[in-house]
Every structure is written in C-alpha cells, then in structure tokens.
Amino acid sequence: MGQIKIFGIKKNLHPVREQLSEILHECMMEAFRYPKEKKAHRFIYIDEDSFFYFEGRTQKHTIIEISIFEGRSVEAKKKLYKLIFTRFEKELSITPMDVEITLFETPLHNWGIRGMSGDELTLNYKVNI
C-alpha cells in the first residue's frame, strides 16, 4: 500500500498534475514492482506567498511524501529516487534541485485498510523487494 502527497505552488503544479501523477506511478511500479491499480495520489496546492523554500530552488519546487509499508530494500528506494529525478527533469523540466522526496515507512499493523489491520491483508504484490 502507498499513499503519496505532492506539494507545490498551485500555478506550477496544477497544470502538470496528471502527467506528474502518471510518471510518479510508473516510477513506483518499476522500482517497487507496484501494481498498476494501486495509485493513491493527493495534490496539495500552496499559494506562492505561503511556500518558502531553500535558496537555489525555483517556483517549480515540488515536495513528495510517500507513505508505504516497510520492507523495501535500500537499493529499491535509491532506484525510485533516481527514476523520479531523471523522469521529472526529462519530461516535466523540473530539475533534481527542485524535487524533495521523503519515504515514511510503517509496519503493516499500523495501517487500517478495507476494515482490517494491514498485517491481516492478502496482498497481490510483494513488499520485501
């Protein structure tokens, strides 16, 4: 399971949200062998005057927070980061300097899904990759 939040300045993020979502999901599928139907993205738009970021970043600055079941290897995580940085730059003209990614991993039992604890679910994909 995964829940993804994407934060950015509305005037820059909103026009590319569908393409960005598709790219992000394809990266998840490749790096984490994620099923195509498991896509839960939330876009959080921020007004220009309410989004402060480090020097050297632009108004395309995008923050991605990914909440997932724990179990992915360090190699799989690094592959995900590299795919996102590469594809965002190539396809969205958002440079790696303007992308921040944070993974939040929690045990299966910390998730409540479909009326049960996550550790009671039968998953159609592997978490430990």
Buried (B, 14 or more C-beta within 10 A) or exposed (E): BBEBBBBBBBEBBEEBBEEBBBBBBBBBBBBBEBEEEBBEBEBEBBEEEEBEBEEEBEEBBBBBBBBBBEBBEEEBBEBBBEBBBEBBBEEBEBBEBBBBBEBEBEEBEEBEEEEEEBEEBEEEEEBEB
